[in-house]
Amino acid sequence: MELSHLSKSFGSLTAVDDIDLSIRPGEVVAFLGPNGAGKTTTIDMLLGLSRPDEGSVEVFGMSPRRAVSRGLVSSVMQTGGLLDDLTVRETVAYTSAVFASSLDVDVVLERAGITTIADSVVKKCSGGQKQRLRFAMALLPDPALIVLDEPTTGMDVTGRRDFWHEMRADAMHGRTILFATHYLEEADEFADRVILVAKGRIVADGPAHEIRAMASAKTVSATLPLHDAETSRDADLRTLLGGLAGVESVEVHGRRLTMRTTDSDWAARTLFDNACTDLEISSHSLEDAFISLTSKGA
Amino acid sequence: MTGPTVASATTFLNSLDQRRPPKFGGFSATLLRLEFVRKLRNRRTVIFTMVMPAVFYLIFGLTNRGQMLGDTDAALYISVSLATYGAMVATTTGGAQVAVERALGWSRQLALTPLHPAASILTKVLVSMFLGALSVLVVFVLTALTGVRAPLGTMVVCGVLVVLGSSVFAAFGVMLGYLLPAENAIQLSSMVLGVLSLIGGLFVPLDVWPHTLQTIARFTPAYGAGEIARAPLGGGYDQWAVVNVLVWLVLFTVGSAWALREDTARV
């Protein structure tokens, strides 16, 4: 799967801004970002639901629409409606009939865990059951790439675990899985690779633990001790702090020093040992991490 | 990763080259069957297309048996007119359904499958026309059972003309479906049809209306469809009805195509 220079705007809002991305078969990739980061817009273009303003999307060497029509790509969308007056089994049979080749309806119902409600009318299904039904429909073509937009919303803990257990087993057999989420934990737990998006740009891309480290950095600030005309000691301290493990940045404004680090304890101890005062440690939400990563990228 | 897993992954990835899109854009018998099942499950549809024309026939048609409307038996005239109404309701609501389902997001779900929008709409139109044909059958069988006789051949030709004429209203339905708010597009379009049928001579002969309304009525779509459907009965017909139907067909088709194109931009 290749996205190159992908951009899309809605009016004056740039939803996706020059995204380049390449995903290999069998990867489990999380598309992580806050709401409004451009995840869904990117996914829509990847599935051929909307056209990019600029750039191109290629899936298995063809256009998204062609890949979808060959059953190579399927997706579970949060917003897709279902027909209220069909039963669960009929809905799956309807979708199955549309593909040139499709898995057996009963097999898919079993895998999605909805065999017991197969004869219920869709109107009477709960939100979670409908989500499973959409999942069953996405499994029908035995797709090589499955795209999931916030797949476990509304599922309980057990449901989530079972769901991801199934997904991981599929990935072992060569299926590529791309899922969008705004939960760091979910990306961390289930993805091989995490792509962090914010304001329509990719701000980080790597194994889950690297991204987690970025997001777990804290800000430590302190007031520097006063010295008489010995400014070189400030510089020495900055060098010392900059060399500590886990430190990402050190800045000084006036007498106030601010640093970002993943090991705030060690930084604090060092600051104390060097006679710094008014120590403050603040942790970042994921939201903050996104913001700091975006501003760094710009 | 273990050996067998790698092997199965390779087999899986190699098999992808053999994937093909479906024939006929995904059009299939299963879709026709399931869409028909949905129609029959919808009580409102069954009432408006089957029960109502039949009941109206018993009330208005049967009571006028033996009377003449021009050169035509009044009961036959009413029977064919009501069959036309039934078939029109079937295709109009079927068309409106297309727009409603898009609004509900079902089309977005379908956009993730190989089903071509044209194949999807064709399925719905064919099923609606089939439902319309059933409506015609119900009214005509009832007509025969109540002792109003007409040559079988004539009734078959009438029936075919009714169903063909009703196809005009499938496009009308699609267009209406987009113009009206999605929640009650179906009910509103049934009401629009009711008014058109009343003016257009499907419920009462045109002669009962004041002169001006009669003139206006000749330009409305239900008039054309009814006039053509009744032509085989031998009472003579207005040649302009053919022009009427063709012009409306063009207008509705262009209108619905425009509405669909506007809409696909945002699936």
Contacts between the chains, C-beta under 8 A, distances in Angstrom:
chain1	res1	chain2	res2	distance
A	25	B	9	7.8
A	25	B	13	5.7
A	26	B	9	6.2
A	47	B	111	7.8
A	47	B	112	6.4
A	48	B	111	7.7
A	49	B	108	7.1
A	49	B	111	5.7
A	49	B	112	7.8
A	49	B	267	5.1
A	50	B	266	7.5
A	50	B	267	7.1
A	60	B	16	6.6
A	66	B	21	7.4
A	68	B	111	8.0
A	68	B	112	6.4
A	68	B	113	7.1
A	68	B	114	6.4
A	69	B	21	4.0
A	69	B	22	7.4
A	69	B	114	3.8
A	70	B	19	4.0
A	70	B	20	6.2
A	70	B	21	5.5
A	70	B	114	7.3
A	71	B	19	5.5
A	71	B	114	6.9
A	72	B	16	6.2
A	72	B	19	5.8
A	74	B	112	6.0
A	74	B	113	7.8
A	75	B	112	5.0
A	77	B	108	6.6
A	77	B	109	7.3
A	77	B	112	7.0
A	79	B	105	5.7
A	79	B	108	6.6
A	80	B	105	5.4
A	80	B	106	7.5
A	80	B	108	4.9
A	80	B	109	3.8
A	80	B	112	7.3
A	81	B	101	7.5
A	81	B	104	4.0
A	81	B	105	3.1
A	81	B	106	4.6
A	81	B	108	7.0
A	81	B	109	6.3
A	82	B	106	6.8
A	82	B	109	6.8
A	83	B	38	7.0
A	83	B	101	7.3
A	83	B	106	5.8
A	85	B	38	5.2
A	85	B	41	5.1
A	85	B	42	6.6
A	86	B	34	6.7
A	86	B	37	7.8
A	86	B	38	6.5
A	90	B	34	5.7
A	90	B	37	7.2
A	93	B	30	6.3
A	93	B	34	6.9
A	94	B	30	7.0
A	94	B	31	6.6
A	94	B	34	5.1
A	95	B	113	5.9
A	96	B	30	7.8
A	97	B	26	7.6
A	97	B	28	4.7
A	97	B	29	8.0
A	97	B	30	3.6
A	97	B	31	5.7
A	97	B	34	8.0
A	98	B	22	6.4
A	98	B	26	4.1
A	98	B	28	7.2
A	98	B	31	7.3
A	98	B	110	7.7
A	98	B	113	4.7
A	98	B	114	5.9
A	98	B	115	4.4
A	99	B	22	6.0
A	99	B	26	7.6
A	99	B	113	6.8
A	99	B	114	6.1
A	100	B	19	7.4
A	100	B	20	4.9
A	100	B	21	6.1
A	100	B	22	4.2
A	100	B	23	7.3
A	100	B	114	7.2
A	101	B	19	7.4
A	101	B	20	7.8
A	134	B	109	7.4
A	137	B	109	7.3
A	137	B	113	7.9
A	138	B	112	7.4
A	141	B	113	7.9
A	144	B	12	7.4
A	144	B	13	7.1
A	144	B	16	5.3
A	172	B	1	6.9
A	172	B	5	5.0
A	172	B	9	7.1
A	173	B	5	6.8
A	173	B	8	5.3
A	173	B	9	5.4
A	173	B	12	5.6
A	174	B	8	7.2
A	174	B	9	3.3
A	174	B	10	7.3
A	174	B	12	4.2
A	174	B	13	5.0
A	175	B	12	7.4
